[in-house]
């Protein structure tokens, strides 16, 4: 049979017959929903008339009803969706013009007696409260009629709305009832794909342009054309909301497989349609075998659904450099999208609170599919065989090793979150990747601990027992416990509900006459099971599971000739560190791992002490180009202790320069006082021709953050002792001692947001020659009219000043940077292009005024205001006081080109204490610039939305 047969009249008849036969079961106590909707192509409006029968199946009398109006979440800059975007540093919706916004315009709401029903949007603007004209008793129903229009947004904010190619994706586009289960579950749209709506029997008469191809998760009972438009009758019995995809030039294929009727627009240009059909047959058979029958007539598997939740990682690379075979890519893409749609349509969990359950099932089945169909697939695919990478540990990793690797990416950053964390409280990386992977790994962990063959039938039983029913994680827990022969309470009480790390080590192993006594230490006291394997010549000769325990415990196992004992050898357990998981029985301690030097950074190899080397190239105008080599133990995922040594050669000075650091990071918890950092840093470069500075700085810092990790709020206290040693060219007239030390305390607070930014720090410095304090406050706000205002305040004062120069003084526009914190291209320059670089610090002035230093106190204010897009006007005012002279008032103003805030900016002075600066000589030398060349800093610009 051709797998892409058109949907024949016979199949339509079978679909209708299915509805009729199932109607007695679906209609009882079910909400009834009838919609007539017309899509206007020119205005991008959907005109809707909706008749809704609400059935009160609760035990409570309802005075009001709540409906989801997620189409209205695109209406302005104050919706819950807009606020979520600002937390993720996305300002597209905030900056959108009125014509590019979506929204709902409700024209009339009446009851069955045609009396008006009062309504209002809740503060998030995507939930509507209807106040009934009379209370709705338990078991009763209320009919009401709604007339409204939905203005579709462009799909540049989310995948929903209209595209530039004339296509449409309609999801959550009409009013649906919120869920009431003794309380109303009211969740705003936060771009998380987790609408929680009650189940309805819905019939939609939908009119749309005749140039488009229709795809839907509902049954299209009829599809007819008339001049300029098409008419579709869509039906969903016992369904959530209706998804409609209207493609402009890509028709949907309909695959009739042995187990499922599939509607899809997922294609691969390099993978033939016949082979695609064979792959879809294989995937649907796999899903049917592991889940069971899909309860509806057809499954929609769309490209746009995949793009919302793709296979992250190497699959995000451009197609021409993807390292996987076309069949493998197509099948995993189709499988993930199909599983997501399968469970979303069938299992009625609370998607905001209980998403981890479906995440666990989807990712467990993804792992199982690759294990069974592609057991030799490597994580790097074809790249693992390249001469550049084949010697790395990353190239040796299997494809399924990515699940543990990417979960551990967050765990090592202390940013992992419990699986049962509400979906809208998860960091984006956790919500999209880490938590979903940990959930799937958890089921593999339980299966291995239970002896194997447990999870597969449990998942199928759970799906068959609870599909089309409201279900909770308790039901999932009950099902898994019924199938496991062991106590798996630890999985639900610890693995799911906490972010406690798992980390065991073999403390010692002693051979007896015919047995081995092995002592295992629980480094984190997280009581979950641990596996132990015995190896001889890389062959497993024994394996054991031990229940979780605290601290340490000694076990006696038979001596079967093991040469090495290894914890978690098959890596079924997402363990924090595996570097101390093995012990040689031949006298070699596990801590005596061999030293391995590698070119470029690699994944962490538990069997080696890795040192990575890589080339570096820096520049400043005194050293010139400084090529060198970086030696570090920093792997692709973070580790508690890191060293970093960078010897370099300064071409211009013909001398060795460089830097180094030792850092130890100790996490105390997830929130509140959560981290202590210990460090020792040193550097040696030139600050002037034939003049070198060297620094040695021991430091300790403490960090705090809130319980909710979504807000970008952080605070810290830094204590450091900066020691500076300078070698000065004899021709220079140095006004200060060449060597000095400064004890520095600084408290920082940061609330970073694309719409509203606020930070401040208090700083205190003490040395043999001075004591000074300072306060710095920054505020930035993107206004409702899309213009940005920037405000800054700085105040600094000497409590004691025994210096004879301005080297340690406060500066209006260009601090001397005696602590060597600022990344100047030329820190000693007072002319030339390097002197025009500005780093906003201390006074923050842009004009280079006469006598810019203050040896008693300095108070300044800086402000800028948006004129148009990235063009702003700025102004600075301040007072500075020097010993023996009156305080002086200073000011400047000009134009700021704020191309990328804090990364690339230009300042054009206009008027200041110097007068009209544009009319002055050499105006080009007065232009100032901000530029950031640090790769690490620039990378943060793109990754900040994920963490």
N, C-alpha and C positions, 0 to 999 in steps of 0.2 A: 504493500500500500504506500502511495506517495505521502510522506509525512506532512506535506504542506497543502493538502486538499482544502478547497474552499469549504466554508461552513454551509452545508447543504440544507435544503428544506427538511429533510429527514431528521437531521441533527437538531434543527429548531423545534421540530415536533417533539423529539425526545426531551429537549430542555423544558418545553411547556408541560409535558406529561410529568416530568420530575417535580415541577412546581406544584401541580395539582395534587399529586400523590403525597407531597410533604406538607401541603397547606394546613391540614388539621393539626399538625404538630407545631407549626410555626406561628399560626395566627392567634392561638389562645393566649390572651394576656399580653399581646404584642402591640407596640405603638404602630399606627398606620400613617403613612406619609405619601401624599400625592403632590407632584411638582410639575408645573409647566414652565419651561425655561427656554428663552430665546437669546442666542448669542448674536449681538450686533457687531459685525466685523469692524466697521469704521470707528465706532465710539468705544470699543472694547468693554461694552456693558453687557451684562446678562440680566434680562428682565424676568423676574420670577413671580409666579403665583403659587402659593403653597397652602395645601389643606392638611392640617395635622390633627390626628386623634391621639391624645396623650392618655395612657392607661396608668392609673395609680396602683401599682402592684405592691406597694409598701403597706406597713401597718399604721402609717401616720396620715393625718389630714394635712393636705398641702394648701397653703395660702398663696403660694407663688411658685412659678416654674422658672428654671434657668436653662438657657440654650447657648450653645457654642456659636459664636459669630467670628470665626477665625479669619474670614475674608476682610474683616475690619481692622485686623492687626497691622495693615499697611497704610492706615489712614493718616497718621501724623507721626511726629517725632517723640511723642510721649507714651506710646503704647508699650506693652511689655516686650514686644518683639524689638522695637527700636532700642529699648534699654539693654536688651540682651546683646544686640549688635554692638552697642557702644562698649560693653564689657569685653568684646572680642576684637576691639580696635577696627570695627567696620563702620564707616560713616556714610555709606551710599544711601541708606534710607533717610538718615538725618539731613543729608544735603539735597534730597530729591525735590524737584519742583512739584507743585500741586498737580500738574497734569500727569506726573509719573507716579502718583500714589494710587493705591487701591482703596476700597472701602465699601461699606454697605449703607444704602439710603433707604430706610424703612418708610414706606408711604402709608401703610394702613395695617392695623392688627385688630381683628374683631373676633368675638366668640360666635357660637352657632346661632345665637339670637341677634347677631349683627350689632352688638354693642361694642364700643371701643374698649380695648384692653390697654391699660397703661403699661409702659415699659421704659427701661433705661439701661444704658450701658454701664457696667461696673468700671472702676478706675482703670483697669488694664485695657478697656475699650474693645475687648473681643469676647466678652460674656454679656448676655442680655438677661435681665430679670423682667419677667412678665408677672404683674400683679393681677390675680384672677378676680373676676367680679363676684364669684362665690366660692367658698372652700371646696376642694376636691377631696371627697371622702375615700377611704381605702376601698379598692375594688371598683371604683367609679372611673369614668373617662370624661374627658373634656375635648371638644372639637373647637378649633379656631382657625381663622384664615389670615394669611399674611401676604401682603403685596410689597415687594421691595426690588431694588436693583443692586446688583453687585458690579462695582467698577474693578476691573482686573488690573493688577500691577504688572509692569514689565518683569520678566524673569531674571533680572540682574541682581535682585536681593536674595531670592530663594529660587528654586527651580519652578515655582508655581507662577501662573499668569500667562502672559503672551510673550512669544519670542520674536526676534527681528526677522525670522524667516517665515512668519505668518502662522506658526504653530502655537498650540495652547496646551497647558497642563492645568486641569481643574482638579484641585484637591481641597477638601474642607471648604467648599465654595458656597454651600447653602447652610441654613440654620439647622442644627441637630441638637437633640436633647442631651443635657448633661446627665450624668449618672447620679441617682439618689439611692443610697443604701444606709438609711438613718441619718446621714448627712449628705449635703450636696458636694460632689467632687468637682470643684471648679478650677480648671487649669488654663492659663493663658498660653497662647502660641509663643513659643520661644525657639522656633526653628529646630525642634527636636524630634519631629515625626511621631508625636505621642498624643494625638487627640484621643480623649477618653469620652466616648459618646455611647448613649444607650442604643440597644439593638432595635431596629425598626423593620417593618415590611414596607418597602419603598417602590413606588412606580413613578418614573420620570418620562415625560414627553419633552424631548429635547430637539430644538431646531438650531441648526448651525450651517455655516457656509458650505456649498457643494464642492469646493476645491480641496477639502480636508479629508483625511482618513481617520476613522474613529477606532479607538481602543479603549476598553473599559473593563473594570473588574465585575460589573454587573452583566446580566444576560441581555444582549440586544435582541429583543423579541421580534422587532421588525426594523427595517432600514429602507426608507423610500426617498426618492428624489423628486423635487419640483423646482421650477425655475429659480436659480440662484441659491437654493438651500437644500438641505437634507433634513429628513425627519426620522428620529430614532425613538423607539419605545424601549426604555431600559427598566429592568425589573430586578429587585434584590429582596429575597425573602430571608428574614432573620439576619440582616446584614448591618455592618457599620456604614459609614458614609460612602458615597459613590465617587470613584475616581474616573475622570474622563481625560483621555489624551487625544488631541487632534493634531496629527502630523501633516505638515504641508506637502512633503514629497517622499515620504517613506511609509508605504502601506504596512499594516500589521500582517504578519504571517500567522496562519492558524494550523497548528500541528495536532493531528489526531494520533496520540500514542496509545499504547496498550493499557495505560493506567490513568491517563489524564488528557483533557482537552486544553491545549495551551494556546494563548494569544500572545504574540511577542513581536517586538521590533528590534530585538537584540540580534545583531548580525556581525559577521567578520568577513571583510573583503578578501582576506587571504585564506579563508577556510570555506570550501565549497558548500552550497546549500544542501546537497545530499548528505555530506558528512555532518553538517550542522544538525540535520534531522536525525541522524543516527545517534549523535551525542545527546540530543534532547530526549530521545527514547531511553538511552542509558540512564540519564539523570532522573527522569520521572520514575523509572523502575526502582532506582535507588531510594528515592523519596518515599515511594509507595511501600517498599519493603521495610523501611525504618520508621515511618510515621503512620501510614495507613491511608485510607481513602480520603480524598479531598471532598468536603461536604457540599461543594457547590458545582455548578455545571462547567465552569471554565476558570482557569488561572491566568491572570494577567502578569506577564513577566516583561517589564519595560526597561528600555535603555535609561530612561530618566530616573527610574527607581534605583538602578545600579549606580548612576552618577551621584545620587544623594548619599550613598553608603558604599563606596567602591572597595576593592581590595587594595588597601593602603600598602605603601612600600614601593617595591620595584614596579608594580603594575601602574604606578603613576607616571612612569617614564614615557617619553614619546614612543609611539608604536615602532618606529624604525630602529630603536635600540633596546627594546624589551628583550630580556634574555630567555623567554619561554617559548615553547612550540605553540603554534596557533591553536591546536586542539586543546592543549592544557589551559591556555588563557580563556578560550571560549567556554569551556566546561566549568571552570571555577567561577567565572563571571556569571554564567547562567545559573549555576547551582546556588550561589549565595543569594542572588536576587529572587530565585524561585522559593528558596527556603524562607526568606524574609516575608514574602507575600503569603506563602502557605500558612505560616503561623500567625501573622498579623490578622488574616481574614478569619481564622478558625478558632483561635484561643483567646477568650475574652478576659485577659488579665488587665489590671490597671497599668497602662504603659508608662505612666509617670513614676510610679512607685515600684513596680515589680518587673521591669524590663529585663532584669538579669536572668530570669527564668528562660525566656525565649532566646536571649543571647547565648546562654549555656547550651541549649539544644542546637541552635544553628551552628555554632563554632565547633561543638563536639562532632556533629555530622560532617562538617567541612574537614576536620582532622581525619575522621574515619574514611572519608571518600579518597583523600590523597593517599592515606596508608594502604588502602586496598587497590586503588586504580593506578597510582603513580608512586610505588614504594621507594623508588630510587631518585625521586625528584629532589634536586638540591635547591637551597634557598636562593642562590645566585644564578640558577639555571645554567645556561651555556657559559656564562662568565666564570663559573667555578673551574672551567677547564683552560682558561686563558693563562698565559705564562706570567702575567702580572699578579694574578690573584690566587692561583692554584695552591700556593704554599701557605695561604692564610687559614686561620681557624674558621673564618667566616665562610670560606669556600667549602669547607668540610661539613657545614651545618646543613641538615635536611630542611626541606621546605617547611615542615611543621614545627621546626625549632623556632620559627619567628614568633609563635604565640607566647612562649616563655620569654623570649628575648625582648619583645616590645612591651610586655607587661613589666619586666624588670627594668626597662628604661625609666618608667615612672617610679617604681619602688626604690631604686637607687637615688632618685632625686627627692625622696620622701614626699612625693606628690600622689602616691596611690591612694585610692579611696575604697571603702567597703563596697561590696557588690550590691548591697541593698540600699545604697545611698540613692536618694531621689534623683531622677534623671536630670532635673534642672539644677541640681547642686553639684554635678560632676564637671570637672575641668574638661574642656573639649577633647583633649587627647584621650582622657579616660572614657568619656562618653562614646567616642567614635572607635577607639582601638583597645586601650589597655584593659578596661573592665570587661569588655566583651570577650577578649582573649582569655583573661583570667577565669571567666565563667566557664568557657569551653574546656580549659585545662582542668578545672575543678572536677568535671564529670569524668575525665580520663583518669584523674587521681583516684576518685572513688571507685571506679571500675577496677583499676589495678589493685587497690587495697582489698577489694571484695573478692578477688580471685579471677576476675575477667568474666565476660559474658553476662554482666548484670545490667549495665546501663542501657544496652540496646533494647531488650524487651521492656524495660521499665519506661523508656521514652515512648515506645509504641503504645503501651498500655495507657500511659498518661494522656496521649493525644486522642486515642479512641474513646477513652472514658470521659474526657472533659471538653472535647470540641463542641463548639456552639453553646457552651455553658459559661456562666461567670465562674471564674476560678481564681484561686489565690496560691501563693507559694506554699502554704500549708498542704494543699492538695498534692503539689509536686513532691514535697518532703515525704508525705505519707506513702506515695507510690514508690519512691526510691527505697525507702526503708522496708517495704514489703518484699522487695527483690534482693536486697543485700543480706547475705548471711552474717555479716558483722555489724557491730555498732558503728553507725556513721553519723551519730549525733554531732560529732566534732565539725563535720562539714557545714551544717546549718548554724551551729552556735559560734563557730570561730571563723572558718574560711569565708563564709558569706557575710557575716554581720560585723566583721572587724577588718582592719587593714594591718593586723599584726603580722610581722615578717616570720617566715619559716627559715630556720638556719640551724642545722646540726653539724657536728664534727666528730670524727673518731679521735677520742682522747688517747687511748692506748689499746693494744691488742697483744695478748700473751698466749703462746701455745702451751698446751698441756700434753699429756700422753696421747690422747685421742680426741681432744677438744680444743677449742679456742675461746678464751675469755676476752670479749671486746667491750670496752667502755665507751659509751656514746654520750656526748654532752649536748644539751639543748641550749644553744647560745642566746636564744631570745625568750625561752620559756613559753613558746606558743605550742600548746599541747595538741599536736596533730600527728598521725602516724608517719613513720619513717621506714624506708626500705634499705636493706643491706644486701649486697651482692658479693659473692666470692668468685674471683677470676684466676684462671691459670692459662697462661699463654694467650691472653685476650679472649678466652672462652669462658662463659659463665658456667660455673660448676655448682653454684648454690645461690639461693636467694631467700630472703626472709622479710617479713613485715613485723614491726613492733609498734604497739600502741603508743600514743603520745605520752610524754612524761615531762616533768620539770627538772631543771638542773642536769644531773647526769645519772646514768643507770648502766649497770654491767649485765651483759647477757652471755650465756654459754651456748656455743654452737658446735656441732660436730666438725672435726678436722677432716675435710675431704680433699686435702692437698692444695688448698688455696694458696696462691702466691701473693695475692693482693685482695684487700677488702675495700669495697667502695660503697659509699652511701649514695642512694638516688642515681644509680648508674644509668638507668633508662630515662632519667630526667622527666619522669611523670609528675614530679613535685616541683612547683615553681619556687625554688629555694633561693634565698637572698645571695648566698655565696657558696660555691662548690670547691673553693680552693683548698679546703681542709677536709674534703670528703673521702680521702683515700689513705690507706696505710699499707705499706709493703710488709710482707711477712718475712722478707729476706734480710731485715736489718736496716733498711733505709727508711728514714722518717719522712712522713708526708710533707713536712715543712721544707725538706731539702729538694725542692723542685729545681729542675735544671733552668739555667738562665738562657733566654732566647731573645736575640736581637732581631727586630723585624722592621722592614721599610714601610712607613705609614702605619696609621692606627688600625687596629684589628678588634674583633670581638674577644672577649675575655676567655682565655684558654685555661681551664682549671688545673692542667698538668704542667704548666710552665710559669716561671717568673718572667713576664714579658717586658722588654724595654723597646720602645719604638723610636725610630730616628726618621726625621724628615727635614727637607731643606726649608729655610726661611730666608726672607729678604725684606729688610726694613730700610728706612731712609730718614735722615735729618740732614740739615745743610752743613753741619760740622763734620759728621762722620761720613757723609755721602751715602752711597749704597753700602749696606752692611749684610752681605750674604753670611749664612751660618747654618748650623744644624741644631735641631731641637731634639733633645733626649728626654723621654717622658714615659711613665708607666700608665698614662691615662688611656683607657680603652674606650670603645664606642659607647659604653654605658658607664655612668659615673661610679666612682669607688671612694671609700672613706678617706684613704690616704693617697695623695698624689705628689709626685715630684716632677719638676720641670726645669731642665737646664738648657740654656740657649747660648753657647759660645758663638761669637760672630767676629767677622773681620771687617774693620772700618777701612774702606778703600782710600778715602781722602786723607785720613790720619795715619794710614799704614800701621794700624795697631789692633790689638785684640780688645773687643768689647763684649757686652752680653748681659744676660740676666739669669736668675734662677729663683726657684721657690720650693718650699716644702709646706704642704697644706694637709691638715687633718680636720675632717668634718664629723662632728658628733651630734646625731639627731636625738632629741629627747621625746618627741611626740609629733603629732600632726598639726597642732595648733597651740595658741598661747606662746609660752617660751619654748620654742621648738628646736633650736639649733645653737650649737657653739662651734665656732671656727677658730682653729689655732693655725698660725702661719709664721713662717720665717722667709722673708724675701730679700733679695739683693740685686743690685744692678750696677753697671759701670759703663758710662758713655761720655761723650764730650759735650760740654755746654758752651764752648767757645773754641776758637782755633788753638790747638796745643794746650787745651785746658780740660781736665777730666774731672768728673764727679763720680763718686761711688757711694752707694747707700746700702745699709743693712738695717732691716726693719722687722723686729719681732712684733707680733700683734695677736690680739684675741678679740673676737666679736661675738655678740649674742643677738639672736634674731627672734622676732615675734610676728605672728600672723593670726588672723581670726579663725574661728571654727569653720566658717564657710569659705572654702578656698576659691570660689568664683570671683569675688571682688579682688581687685589687684591692690590690696592694702598690705603693706609690710612696714615694719619698723625694726631698727637695729641700734645697737650701742657698740661703737668701735673704740678700743684702747690700743694704742701703738706707741712705739718709741723709735723715732726716726733718727738714724745716725748718718750724717753726711760727712764724707771725706773728699776734699778737693785738692787737685794738683793744678796750680795756676801758672800760666805762661808769665815769665818774668817781665815781659813788656806791658802787662796789664796792670792798671792801677786799681788794686782791690781794696775796698773800704771796710771789709769785714774779715774776721778770722776765717781762714779757709775751712776749718772743721767746726762742726756744731752738732748738737743733739736737741731734739724737740720731743717732749711728751705731749701726746695729742689724744683728746677725748672728743668723740662726736656722736651725738644722737640724731638719727635720721628717721623721718616719717614720710611715707609715700602712699598716695592713693592715685593710681594711674588709670586713666580712662580716656577714651578718644574724645568724649564730649566734655568731661570736666576732669581736670588734672589739678591735684593739690599736693604740695610737698613742703616740708620745712626741715631745717636742721639747726641744732645748737652746737657750737664748736668752742673748745677751750684748748689753748696751747701754752706750754710752760717750757722755758729754757733758761740757761744761765743768764741771758741778757734781757729777757722780756717775758711778760705774761699777758695774754690777750684773750678776749672772748668775742664771739660773733653769733649773729642770728640771721638766717636766710629763709625767706618764705617765697614760694612760687605758686601762682594760681593761673590756670588757663581754662577758658570756657568757650565752647562752640555754641554760639547763640542760636535762638530759634530762627532768626533771619539769615542763618548760614554764615554769619561773620564771627570771627574769632577775636576774643579779647585776652590779652596776656598781661598779667600784673606780677611784679616782683618787688620785694622789699629786702634791703640788706642794712644791717647795723653792726658795726664792730668798734671795739674800744680796747685800748691798752690799759691794763691795771698797773703795769710797770714796764718802763722802756728805757733801758740803759744802752741802747745802740747809738752809733754815730752816723748811720747811713739809712737810706730808705729801702735797704734790701729786705727787711722784715716788715716794712710798713704796709698799711692797706692801700690798695690801688684803685683808681677810678675805672680804668679800662683794660689794663694788661698786667696782672699780678706777676711778680718776679718768680713765683712758683718755687720757693726755696725748699718745699717738701717734695718736689719733683713728682707731683701727682698729675699734672696737666700735659696733654699730648701735643706740645708745641712742635711745629716743624723747625723753628729756630728760636729758642727761648731767650737768647741774649740779643736779638736783633732790635734795632731802633730805626731801621730804614729798610727799604726793599719790600718785595712781596711777602716775605715771611713775617715781617713786622705787622702786616695788615691782617694776619689771622687773629680772630678774636674767640676766646672761650669765655662764655658768660660766667663770670665769677667775681666775687667781692662787689665793686661798684657797678659793674655791668654796663658802663658807658660805651658808646660806639665811636664818638668823636675823640680824637687824641688831643686832649687839652694840655695846656702848660701846667707844670707843677701838679701832676696827677696823684701824688702820694700824700698820705695822712699818717703822722706818727703819734697822734693822740686819739682821734675817733673819726669815724666816717658813717654817714647815714645817707642812703640813696633809695630812690624809687624808680622802677623802670616799667614802662607800659607800651603796649602796641595794640592796634585795633585794625581789623580787617576792612579793607576798602572794596576789593573785588578778588575773589578766588584767593590766590596766594600773595596778593599785593596788600601790604599793610603800611600804616603810618605809625611811627614810634616816637616816643619822647622819654627823656631821662632827666630827673632833677635830683639834687642832693646838696648836702653840706659836708665839708671836710674841715678838720681842725688840726693844725700843726702847732707844736710847742712855740710859744712866744709870739704868735700872730693870731689875729681874730679869725673866727670861723668864716669860711668862704662859701658863697652860694654858687652852684654850678648847674648847667643845664645843656641839653642838646636835643635835636630832633632830626627826623629824616624818614626815608622810605625803606621798608624792609621787604625783601623778596623771600617769603617763607616757603621755600620749595619743598623741603622735608624737615619738619620741626626737629631741632637738635642734631640734625645730620648734615644738611646742606642749606645754608642761608646766605643772603647777601644784604649788606647794609649800605645805603647811600645817604651820608649826612647832608642835611640842608641848612639848619640854623643852630648856632650854639653860642657859648661865650666868645668864640672866635669870630662871631658875626655870620654873614651869609657865606657859607662854605663853598657853595657851587661857584661863586665868583672868584674864589681864591685861586692862587697858582697851584699847579700840580694836583688838581682835584682827583685824578685817577689814583693817587697815592693815599687818599683819605678813605677810599672805599674799603670796607671791612668784610670779611667772609668767615663763615663757620663751615668746616669740612671734617667729616669723620672717615678715616681710612681703615680703621681697625676691622678686620674681617669678623671678629667675634661680636663687636658692637653692631655691625651691619646685619649679621645673621639674626640677631635679636629682633631687628625691625620686622622680619618676616615670620619668626617663630613665636612671637609673643601671644598671638591669638590661641595657640595650642596649649600653652602652659599658664 
